[in-house]
Amino acid sequence: MTTATVQPVDVDAATVTRTETEQAGAFAAGRARVSSVLTQAVNVLAARGERERTQRDALVAFAVRVLSAGLLYLTQIVLARWMGGYEYGIYVSVWTWVLILGAIPHLGLNLASIRLAPVYRETGDFERLRGLVHGSRLFALASGTAVMMAGLLGVWLFQDHIQSHFVLPVYLALVCIPLYALTDVQDGIGRGNAWMSIALVPPYILRPLLLLAAMFAAYAADLPMNAATAAAAAIVATWLSGIVQAVLINRSMHETVPPGPRTADFAAWFKISLPLLAMMSAELLLQNTDILVVTHFMSPADVGIYFAAGKTMALIMFVHYAVGSAVAHKFAALHARGDHDGLRSFVKDAVNWTFWPSLASAIVILALGKPLLSLFGPQFESGYPVMFILVIGFLMRSAMGPAEYLLNMLGEQKICATVLFGAALANIALNFILVPRFGLVGAASATAMSLTGAALLNAIVVWHRLDIKIAIWKNLPKF
């Protein structure tokens, strides 16, 4: 009887011992995995290694873009609530022209800086790096001022042909252009030198915060909450943020680049930047033609509704721009070293970093679409169908990763510009055909089709010119 009772106890003891051993092993394995993840996270944050530095830059860019998207969205909600749909639509139309005119004066030097700065650093050509930072900023400021003066003169000469409610807001908005152009170039300088915070925080965080602060001050002072007041607030925000960014770039140059002479090689810079300007102009037309055509055919209230719906859905694009901002200079650096295998591997990472967060964001935003639009005002919910159409173009673009950045950094800016310019022309034609017949849905359809066509063509160009298959379905992660 004793033996009979002892044997089960021995078996149970062995089982317990084995279970404890397995649990200890599982615990040790889990601890090792956690330790590995933490070590990798520390390496990324501390930028130990080139890949970790790039991941950190991507995280910084992503964090700034997330915060920026929230701030910009909050700003638009506040403006729409305070100003009403009609005045808000006028402001949206006017600011759209600032986005277009402010991006032209520097002639693409912002994108050229992203490509040239890492090459100058890799080759130790600090003389040209100093010249690039100094010369491109002076050129942007001077040419931006010239565009502003020409615009002011044009409005004064032809104001009888401009709808009266647009005249004063346009006058005020034009004052933003010199510092908007300067900030655009400084964004490129910061990204090219891997100063992600300096590149992105002033235009994407500080500027909307200053705009909100200026509007709050105007509200507290009982100023009229109309498009003219918003344009005046934009002057304050654009100028202050640009000046702060300029000071930060000067300090970073002093800390990281030895003092010495400057060489301004404008002929070589413009050889690179002018095709990039064509590409950037096409990009701006792809993003803003729908707004301008809706402004032409429909009321300011309709413009406000379309803009709110479009910007709500475009929140997913902050992933695309964040990843592109972080990886563009790395594309150029890998190409400069001739590391083709490293470039292909890095492109695969960049595509996955772009698409999957974009898809997840799209699902969440569509699920919350109507409540988000209602924040602008009850009438804005009518723009919900626009979101379902635009998301097709946005996701197709994300599925190709940062294709435009890759082409631009590897010297294929001319063909990239050709693709985007063709898509922009198609976008203009489609908008003029569809908006008069289908209104806001027509504008969204035209834009979605144009974005899809541009994304597919860029992927084909990357494949044939660089021998890289960039589409997400060719770069799925292996589990």
C-alpha positions in Angstrom: 0.0 0.0 0.0 2.9 2.3 0.8 4.5 1.5 -2.5 1.3 2.0 -4.3 1.0 5.5 -2.8 4.6 6.4 -3.2 4.9 5.7 -7.0 2.3 8.3 -8.0 4.0 10.8 -5.9 7.3 10.1 -7.6 5.7 10.5 -11.0 4.1 13.8 -10.0 7.4 15.0 -8.6 9.1 14.3 -11.9 6.3 16.0 -13.8 6.6 19.0 -11.6 10.3 19.1 -12.0 10.0 18.8 -15.8 7.3 21.5 -15.8 9.4 23.9 -13.7 12.4 23.3 -16.0 10.2 24.0 -19.1 8.8 27.2 -17.4 12.3 28.3 -16.5 13.5 27.7 -20.1 10.5 29.6 -21.5 11.1 32.4 -19.0 14.7 32.6 -20.0 13.8 32.5 -23.7 11.2 35.3 -23.2 13.7 37.3 -21.2 16.3 36.9 -23.9 13.7 38.1 -26.5 12.7 41.1 -24.4 16.4 41.9 -23.8 17.1 41.6 -27.6 14.2 44.0 -28.4 15.3 46.4 -25.7 18.9 46.3 -27.0 17.7 46.9 -30.5 15.5 49.8 -29.3 18.5 51.3 -27.4 20.7 50.9 -30.5 18.1 52.7 -32.6 17.6 55.5 -30.1 21.4 55.9 -29.6 22.0 55.5 -33.4 24.5 52.8 -33.0 25.2 51.8 -36.5 24.1 53.2 -39.9 20.9 51.2 -40.1 19.9 52.2 -36.6 20.6 55.9 -37.4 18.3 55.6 -40.4 15.6 53.9 -38.3 15.9 56.6 -35.7 15.6 59.3 -38.4 12.5 57.4 -39.6 11.0 57.3 -36.1 11.7 61.0 -35.7 10.2 61.9 -39.0 7.2 59.6 -38.3 6.7 61.1 -34.8 6.8 64.6 -36.2 4.4 63.8 -39.0 2.0 62.2 -36.6 2.0 65.2 -34.3 1.9 67.5 -37.3 -1.0 65.7 -38.8 -2.9 66.1 -35.5 -2.0 69.8 -35.2 -2.9 70.6 -38.8 -6.1 68.8 -38.4 -6.9 70.6 -35.2 -6.1 73.9 -36.9 -8.4 73.2 -39.7 -11.2 72.2 -37.3 -10.7 75.4 -35.3 -10.7 77.6 -38.4 -13.8 75.9 -39.9 -15.7 76.2 -36.6 -14.7 79.9 -36.0 -15.0 81.1 -39.6 -17.9 79.0 -40.9 -17.9 77.0 -44.1 -18.0 80.0 -46.5 -15.0 82.0 -45.1 -13.1 78.8 -44.4 -13.5 77.8 -48.1 -12.1 81.2 -49.1 -9.1 80.8 -46.8 -8.5 77.2 -48.2 -8.5 78.5 -51.8 -6.1 81.3 -51.0 -3.7 79.2 -49.0 -3.7 76.6 -51.8 -2.2 79.3 -54.1 0.5 80.0 -51.4 1.4 76.3 -51.4 1.9 76.4 -55.2 3.5 79.8 -55.6 5.7 79.3 -52.5 7.2 76.1 -53.8 8.3 77.6 -57.2 10.8 80.4 -56.4 13.6 78.2 -55.2 13.5 76.3 -58.5 13.7 72.9 -56.8 16.8 73.6 -54.7 15.0 72.1 -51.7 15.0 68.6 -53.3 18.5 69.1 -54.8 19.8 69.8 -51.3 18.5 66.4 -50.1 20.5 64.8 -52.9 23.6 67.0 -52.8 24.3 67.5 -49.1 24.9 63.8 -48.3 27.2 63.5 -51.3 29.2 66.5 -50.2 29.5 65.0 -46.8 30.5 61.6 -48.1 33.2 63.1 -50.2 34.4 65.7 -47.7 33.5 68.6 -50.0 32.7 71.0 -47.2 33.4 74.0 -49.3 30.5 73.2 -51.6 28.3 72.1 -48.7 28.7 75.5 -47.1 28.0 77.2 -50.4 24.9 75.1 -50.9 23.5 75.9 -47.5 24.2 79.6 -47.8 23.5 80.1 -51.5 20.3 78.2 -51.8 18.7 80.0 -48.9 19.6 83.4 -50.2 18.3 82.5 -53.6 15.0 81.2 -52.1 14.5 84.4 -50.1 15.3 86.7 -53.0 13.2 84.9 -55.6 10.3 84.4 -53.1 10.3 88.2 -52.6 10.2 88.7 -56.3 7.2 86.4 -56.7 5.5 88.2 -53.8 6.0 91.6 -55.4 4.8 90.3 -58.8 1.7 88.8 -57.2 0.9 92.0 -55.3 1.2 94.0 -58.5 -1.0 91.5 -60.4 -3.7 91.6 -57.8 -3.7 95.4 -57.8 -3.9 95.6 -61.6 -6.6 92.9 -62.0 -8.6 93.2 -58.8 -11.7 94.2 -60.7 -11.6 90.7 -62.2 -11.3 89.0 -58.9 -14.2 88.3 -56.7 -14.3 90.9 -54.0 -14.2 88.5 -51.0 -10.9 87.1 -52.3 -9.0 90.4 -52.8 -7.8 91.2 -49.2 -7.0 87.6 -48.2 -4.9 87.2 -51.4 -3.0 90.4 -50.7 -2.2 89.1 -47.2 -1.4 85.5 -48.2 1.2 86.7 -50.8 3.3 88.1 -47.9 3.9 84.5 -46.7 5.7 83.5 -49.9 9.3 84.6 -49.2 9.5 82.8 -45.9 7.5 79.9 -47.2 10.1 79.4 -50.0 12.9 79.8 -47.5 11.4 77.2 -45.2 11.0 74.8 -48.1 14.7 75.0 -48.9 15.7 74.7 -45.3 13.5 71.6 -45.0 15.6 70.1 -47.8 18.9 71.2 -46.2 17.9 69.7 -42.9 16.9 66.4 -44.4 20.0 66.2 -46.6 22.2 66.6 -43.5 20.1 64.2 -41.5 18.9 67.0 -39.1 15.4 65.6 -39.1 14.1 67.7 -36.2 15.4 70.9 -37.7 14.0 70.0 -41.1 10.5 69.0 -39.9 9.6 70.6 -36.6 9.5 74.3 -37.7 7.2 73.9 -40.7 5.1 71.0 -39.5 4.9 71.6 -35.7 5.8 75.2 -35.0 4.0 76.8 -37.9 0.6 75.3 -37.1 1.0 76.1 -33.4 1.8 79.7 -34.2 -1.2 79.9 -36.6 -3.4 78.6 -33.8 -1.9 81.0 -31.3 -2.4 84.0 -33.7 -6.0 83.0 -34.3 -6.6 82.7 -30.6 -5.1 86.1 -30.1 -7.4 87.5 -32.8 -10.4 85.8 -31.3 -9.6 87.3 -27.9 -9.2 90.7 -29.5 -12.7 90.4 -31.0 -11.3 90.6 -34.5 -13.6 89.2 -37.3 -13.1 85.5 -37.8 -12.8 85.6 -41.5 -10.4 84.6 -44.3 -8.5 87.9 -44.0 -7.8 87.4 -40.3 -6.7 83.8 -41.0 -4.3 85.0 -43.8 -2.8 87.6 -41.4 -2.3 84.8 -38.8 -0.6 82.8 -41.5 1.9 85.6 -42.0 2.9 85.5 -38.4 3.2 81.7 -38.3 5.2 81.5 -41.6 7.7 84.2 -40.9 8.4 83.2 -37.3 8.8 79.5 -38.0 11.1 80.2 -40.9 13.3 82.5 -38.9 13.6 80.0 -36.0 14.5 77.3 -38.5 17.2 79.5 -40.1 18.8 80.1 -36.7 18.8 76.3 -35.9 20.5 75.5 -39.2 23.2 78.1 -38.7 23.9 76.6 -35.3 24.1 73.0 -36.6 26.4 74.1 -39.5 28.7 75.7 -36.9 28.7 72.5 -34.8 29.2 69.9 -37.6 31.0 71.6 -40.5 34.5 73.2 -40.1 34.7 76.9 -41.0 36.1 77.8 -44.4 35.3 79.3 -47.8 32.0 78.7 -49.7 31.6 77.7 -53.3 28.2 78.3 -54.9 27.9 76.1 -57.9 24.5 77.2 -59.1 25.0 75.9 -62.7 25.5 72.3 -61.3 22.7 72.7 -58.8 20.2 74.0 -61.3 21.1 71.1 -63.6 19.8 68.8 -60.9 17.1 71.1 -59.4 15.2 72.2 -62.6 13.9 68.7 -63.4 13.1 68.3 -59.7 11.2 71.6 -60.0 9.1 70.2 -62.8 8.5 67.1 -60.8 7.6 69.2 -57.7 5.3 71.4 -59.7 3.5 68.3 -61.1 3.3 67.0 -57.5 1.6 70.2 -56.4 -0.8 70.1 -59.3 -1.7 66.5 -58.4 -2.4 67.5 -54.8 -4.2 70.8 -55.4 -5.8 70.8 -58.8 -9.0 69.4 -57.4 -9.2 72.3 -54.9 -8.6 74.9 -57.6 -11.2 73.4 -60.0 -13.8 73.0 -57.3 -13.1 76.7 -56.4 -13.8 77.6 -60.0 -17.0 75.7 -60.5 -18.5 75.6 -57.0 -19.1 77.8 -54.0 -16.5 78.5 -51.2 -18.7 76.3 -48.8 -18.2 73.3 -51.2 -14.5 74.0 -51.3 -14.4 73.8 -47.5 -16.3 70.5 -47.4 -14.0 69.0 -50.1 -10.9 70.2 -48.4 -12.0 68.8 -45.0 -12.8 65.4 -46.5 -9.6 65.3 -48.5 -7.3 66.4 -45.6 -9.0 63.9 -43.3 -8.3 61.0 -45.7 -4.8 62.4 -46.5 -3.8 61.8 -42.9 -2.6 58.4 -44.1 -0.1 60.1 -46.3 2.0 61.3 -43.4 3.5 57.8 -43.3 4.6 58.1 -46.9 6.2 61.5 -46.4 7.7 60.6 -43.0 9.5 57.5 -44.4 10.5 59.4 -47.6 11.9 62.3 -45.5 13.9 59.8 -43.4 15.3 57.6 -46.2 16.0 60.0 -49.1 19.5 61.0 -48.0 20.3 57.3 -47.3 19.3 56.4 -50.9 21.8 59.0 -52.2 24.5 57.9 -49.8 24.2 54.2 -50.7 24.3 55.1 -54.4 27.3 57.3 -53.9 29.2 54.3 -52.3 28.1 51.9 -55.1 26.4 49.6 -52.6 23.7 48.2 -54.9 22.8 45.2 -52.7 22.5 47.4 -49.7 20.3 49.8 -51.7 17.9 47.0 -52.8 17.7 45.7 -49.2 17.0 49.2 -47.9 14.3 49.9 -50.5 12.5 46.7 -49.4 12.5 48.0 -45.8 11.3 51.4 -46.9 8.4 50.0 -48.9 7.1 47.9 -46.0 7.6 50.9 -43.6 5.4 52.9 -45.9 2.6 50.6 -46.9 1.5 48.7 -43.8 1.1 51.7 -41.5 -0.7 53.5 -44.3 -3.2 50.6 -44.7 -3.9 50.4 -41.0 -4.4 54.2 -40.8 -6.8 54.1 -43.8 -9.0 51.5 -42.1 -9.1 53.5 -38.9 -9.8 56.8 -40.6 -12.6 55.4 -42.8 -14.2 53.8 -39.8 -14.2 57.1 -38.0 -14.9 59.3 -41.1 -18.2 60.8 -40.3 -17.5 61.6 -36.7 -14.2 63.2 -37.8 -15.9 65.3 -40.5 -18.6 66.4 -38.0 -15.9 68.1 -36.0 -15.7 70.7 -38.7 -19.4 71.3 -38.6 -22.6 69.3 -39.4 -22.6 70.2 -43.1 -19.1 68.7 -43.6 -20.4 65.1 -43.2 -21.6 65.3 -46.8 -18.0 65.0 -47.9 -17.8 61.4 -46.6 -18.1 59.7 -50.0 -15.0 61.7 -51.1 -12.9 59.9 -48.6 -13.8 56.4 -50.0 -12.7 57.5 -53.5 -9.5 59.3 -52.5 -8.2 56.4 -50.4 -7.7 54.3 -53.5 -5.1 56.7 -54.9 -3.4 57.3 -51.6 -3.0 53.5 -50.9 -1.8 52.8 -54.4 0.9 55.4 -53.9 1.9 54.0 -50.5 2.0 50.5 -52.1 5.0 51.7 -54.2 6.9 53.1 -51.2 9.0 56.2 -51.6 9.5 55.6 -55.4 9.7 59.3 -56.2 12.4 59.9 -53.6 14.4 56.9 -54.9 14.3 58.1 -58.5 15.2 61.7 -57.5 18.2 60.6 -55.3 19.6 58.3 -58.0 19.7 60.8 -60.8 16.4 59.7 -62.5 14.6 63.0 -61.7 13.9 63.8 -65.4 11.9 60.7 -66.1 10.2 61.0 -62.7 9.2 64.5 -63.5 7.9 63.4 -66.9 5.7 60.8 -65.2 4.3 63.2 -62.6 3.8 65.9 -65.2 1.8 63.6 -67.4 -0.3 62.6 -64.4 -0.8 66.2 -63.4 -2.0 67.1 -66.9 -4.4 64.1 -66.8 -5.5 65.3 -63.4 -6.3 68.8 -64.7 -8.2 67.4 -67.7 -10.1 64.8 -65.6 -11.1 67.5 -63.0 -12.4 69.9 -65.7 -14.4 67.0 -67.2 -15.8 65.4 -64.0 -16.3 68.3 -61.6 -19.0 70.1 -63.6 -20.9 66.9 -64.0 -20.3 65.1 -60.7 -19.2 67.8 -58.3 -17.1 66.8 -55.3 -17.2 63.1 -56.3 -15.9 63.9 -59.7 -13.0 65.8 -58.2 -12.1 62.9 -55.9 -12.4 60.4 -58.8 -10.1 62.5 -61.0 -7.5 62.8 -58.3 -7.6 59.1 -57.3 -7.2 58.0 -61.0 -4.3 60.4 -61.5 -2.5 59.3 -58.3 -2.9 55.6 -59.2 -1.6 56.1 -62.7 1.5 58.0 -61.4 2.2 55.4 -58.8 2.1 52.5 -61.3 4.2 54.4 -63.9 6.9 55.3 -61.3 7.1 51.6 -60.2 7.6 50.6 -63.8 10.4 53.2 -64.2 12.1 52.1 -61.0 12.1 48.5 -62.3 13.4 49.3 -65.8 15.9 52.0 -64.9 17.2 50.8 -61.5 16.4 47.1 -61.7 14.5 47.3 -58.4 11.0 45.9 -58.0 9.5 48.4 -55.6 5.8 47.4 -55.4 4.7 46.0 -52.0 3.6 42.7 -53.5 7.2 42.2 -54.6 8.6 43.1 -51.2 6.3 41.3 -48.7 8.0 40.5 -45.4 8.9 36.9 -44.6 7.6 35.5 -41.4 
